[in-house]
Amino acid sequence: MEDDLTSVDEVHKIILETAAQIANRTLRELDDVSAHYAPGERFNVDKRKMRFGTGQVFRADPSRSKKGGLCLSVDEMYVRERSSEEIDALHEIGREALKESITRWHPDLFAGLIVGLARNGENYFDRYQSEFHQTRLL
């Protein structure tokens, strides 16, 4: 399957979707660890759903990624009531999820993208140089 992937957008999509899954899992795990459950609530699915809410907090964001690096978006409703320290923690979770997606789950795919572009005389990183220092990963 991965042999058929040739475009930057296709590779980015796979990396971003994996990163969003990792970030959402990490957020749930951290929330679970910090939760104060009453006896018997930790394994009660209905109580846990109320605590975590519905939907995914992190999402792949291919449109922002085209503007300056691989980007995840964070659900605005989730961020609305968070402190700046909590928002910084969300950014850190997202950055670490992107790193894990590339290095643990898709290193060959990402390296293949870079090498494939180089063989065609293109530098993968040139697309971000002008915007990279201005862009956050989230």
NORKAGI-V410953 format. One record per residue. N is the residue number from 1. RES is the residue in one small letter. PSI is psi in whole degrees, -180 to 180 (none if undefined). OMEGA is omega in radians with two decimals (none if undefined). D_FIRST is the distance of its C-alpha to the first C-alpha in Angstrom with 2 decimals. Layout:
n->(N,N)
res->(RES,RES)
psi->(PSI,PSI)
omega->(OMEGA,OMEGA)
d_first->(D_FIRST,D_FIRST)
This chain:
n->(1,2,3,4,5,6,7,8,9,10,11,12,13,14,15,16,17,18,19,20,21,22,23,24,25,26,27,28,29,30,31,32,33,34,35,36,37,38,39,40,41,42,43,44,45,46,47,48,49,50,51,52,53,54,55,56,57,58,59,60,61,62,63,64,65,66,67,68,69,70,71,72,73,74,75,76,77,78,79,80,81,82,83,84,85,86,87,88,89,90,91,92,93,94,95,96,97,98,99,100,101,102,103,104,105,106,107,108,109,110,111,112,113,114,115,116,117,118,119,120,121,122,123,124,125,126,127,128,129,130,131,132,133,134,135,136,137,138)
res->(m,e,d,d,l,t,s,v,d,e,v,h,k,i,i,l,e,t,a,a,q,i,a,n,r,t,l,r,e,l,d,d,v,s,a,h,y,a,p,g,e,r,f,n,v,d,k,r,k,m,r,f,g,t,g,q,v,f,r,a,d,p,s,r,s,k,k,g,g,l,c,l,s,v,d,e,m,y,v,r,e,r,s,s,e,e,i,d,a,l,h,e,i,g,r,e,a,l,k,e,s,i,t,r,w,h,p,d,l,f,a,g,l,i,v,g,l,a,r,n,g,e,n,y,f,d,r,y,q,s,e,f,h,q,t,r,l,l)
psi->(-49,-18,-26,-9,122,-28,154,-43,-41,-43,-45,-41,-46,-46,-43,-41,-40,-44,-40,-41,-44,-47,-43,-40,-44,-45,-43,-42,-43,-41,-39,-41,-38,-6,149,95,146,162,130,-8,-30,-35,11,110,-41,-41,-39,-39,-40,-38,-45,-21,-172,160,-179,137,-45,140,149,141,78,-30,-40,-30,-33,-24,-19,66,171,128,140,148,153,136,124,-36,-33,-37,-27,-43,17,151,168,-33,-40,-39,-41,-39,-39,-42,-42,-42,-44,-45,-44,-36,-41,-43,-45,-40,-43,-50,-31,-41,-30,40,-39,-38,-45,-45,-40,-38,-47,-46,-41,-42,-40,-40,-27,11,15,150,116,-41,-16,-31,-17,-10,-42,-29,-15,-44,-15,-13,136,162,-11,none)
omega->(-3.09,3.11,-3.12,-3.09,-3.09,-3.05,3.09,-3.12,-3.14,-3.14,3.12,-3.12,-3.14,-3.14,-3.12,3.13,3.08,3.14,3.12,3.10,-3.14,-3.11,3.12,3.09,3.14,3.14,3.10,-3.13,3.13,3.11,-3.14,-3.12,-3.09,-3.08,3.04,-3.10,2.97,3.13,3.10,-3.10,-3.05,-3.09,3.08,-3.04,-3.12,3.11,-3.13,3.11,3.12,-3.10,-3.07,-3.06,-3.11,3.08,-3.11,3.12,3.13,3.09,3.01,-3.12,-3.10,-3.12,3.08,3.14,3.11,-3.09,-3.12,3.05,3.13,-3.05,2.94,3.03,3.10,-3.14,-3.07,3.13,3.13,-3.06,-2.99,-3.06,-3.10,3.07,3.13,3.10,3.11,3.11,3.07,3.11,3.09,3.10,3.13,3.09,3.13,3.13,3.14,3.11,3.08,3.11,-3.13,3.13,-3.12,-2.98,-3.09,-3.00,-3.06,-3.11,-3.14,3.13,-3.13,3.11,3.11,3.09,-3.11,-3.13,3.13,3.09,3.14,3.11,3.10,3.10,3.14,3.06,-3.11,-3.02,3.10,-3.09,-3.07,-3.00,-3.09,-3.07,-2.97,-3.07,3.13,-2.97,3.01,-3.13,3.11,none)
d_first->(0.00,3.79,5.39,5.75,7.38,10.95,13.49,15.36,15.38,11.65,11.58,14.90,13.95,11.51,14.23,16.97,15.83,15.58,18.91,20.54,19.83,21.27,24.22,25.08,25.03,27.20,29.58,30.04,30.69,33.19,34.88,35.12,36.73,39.21,40.06,43.44,43.03,46.00,46.19,43.58,41.60,38.77,37.20,38.28,35.22,37.48,39.18,35.95,34.59,37.85,37.49,33.92,34.16,31.46,28.24,26.23,28.17,25.34,22.87,20.24,22.25,20.35,23.64,25.53,22.78,23.29,26.93,26.74,24.01,21.57,23.57,23.80,26.50,28.93,30.45,33.82,35.65,34.70,35.87,39.04,41.25,39.91,41.97,40.98,40.37,38.01,36.14,35.93,34.52,31.81,30.94,30.79,28.48,26.11,26.30,25.71,22.70,21.15,22.05,20.60,17.26,17.04,18.81,17.86,14.40,12.66,14.98,12.71,10.78,14.29,15.94,13.54,14.38,18.02,18.17,16.46,19.03,21.75,21.19,21.84,24.95,23.85,24.33,21.89,24.84,27.28,25.96,27.34,30.50,32.92,31.70,30.27,33.64,34.44,31.29,30.71,27.33,28.33)
